[in-house]
């Protein structure tokens, strides 16, 4: 019996709910509307589930600079995540607030380092591979109110006021439960 429990794991009905979560992901954010870039992104997230429906999550996303010093954005958001579970599938929505930090070499040469408020609204699906690991697919919109301060660049229109921008993004990754 002990060998069966070790090999097969504990039955989900008798397993204690895991509350801490952590994950890693790869993705992209479409900043073409605001910064004329669509960078590759890597990131990590941590979360806490209050119950099977509601939780809180913090996400750190980094768009690394390329050889031309383009990109270099960092997004940090935190907020609620809520959803429904059906067997091994968890569909959820999230609304998280935080900051967008712009520190890439090409951007800072024209604008200096800037940090702007940001809101990430989206959702996704987690597909459980076992009770401790899930494959996660996310999609969302990053809303950034740049305000009236102009953003400058080396290409036409050279300078512009962005106002409120909406940048779509998505990612795939692994979620671990502790």
Rosetta blueprint (number, residue, H / E / L):
1 X L
2 X H
3 X H
4 X H
5 X H
6 X H
7 X H
8 X H
9 X L
10 X L
11 X L
12 X L
13 X L
14 X L
15 X L
16 X L
17 X L
18 X L
19 X L
20 X E
21 X E
22 X E
23 X E
24 X E
25 X E
26 X E
27 X E
28 X E
29 X E
30 X E
31 X E
32 X L
33 X L
34 X L
35 X L
36 X L
37 X E
38 X E
39 X E
40 X E
41 X E
42 X E
43 X E
44 X E
45 X E
46 X E
47 X E
48 X E
49 X E
50 X L
51 X L
52 X L
53 X L
54 X E
55 X E
56 X E
57 X E
58 X E
59 X E
60 X E
61 X E
62 X E
63 X L
64 X L
65 X L
66 X L
67 X L
68 X L
69 X L
70 X L
71 X L
72 X L
73 X E
74 X E
75 X E
76 X E
77 X E
78 X E
79 X E
80 X E
81 X E
82 X E
83 X E
84 X E
85 X E
86 X E
87 X L
88 X L
89 X E
90 X E
91 X E
92 X E
93 X E
94 X E
95 X E
96 X E
97 X E
98 X E
99 X E
100 X E
101 X E
102 X E
103 X L
104 X L
105 X H
106 X H
107 X H
108 X H
109 X H
110 X H
111 X H
112 X L
113 X L
114 X E
115 X E
116 X E
117 X E
118 X E
119 X E
120 X E
121 X E
122 X E
123 X E
124 X E
125 X E
126 X E
127 X E
128 X E
129 X E
130 X E
131 X L
132 X L
133 X E
134 X E
135 X E
136 X E
137 X E
138 X E
139 X E
140 X E
141 X E
142 X E
143 X E
144 X E
145 X E
146 X L
147 X L
148 X L
149 X L
150 X L
151 X E
152 X E
153 X L
154 X L
155 X L
156 X L
157 X L
158 X L
159 X E
160 X E
161 X L
162 X L
163 X L
164 X E
165 X E
166 X E
167 X E
168 X E
169 X E
170 X E
171 X E
172 X E
173 X E
174 X E
175 X E
176 X E
177 X E
178 X L
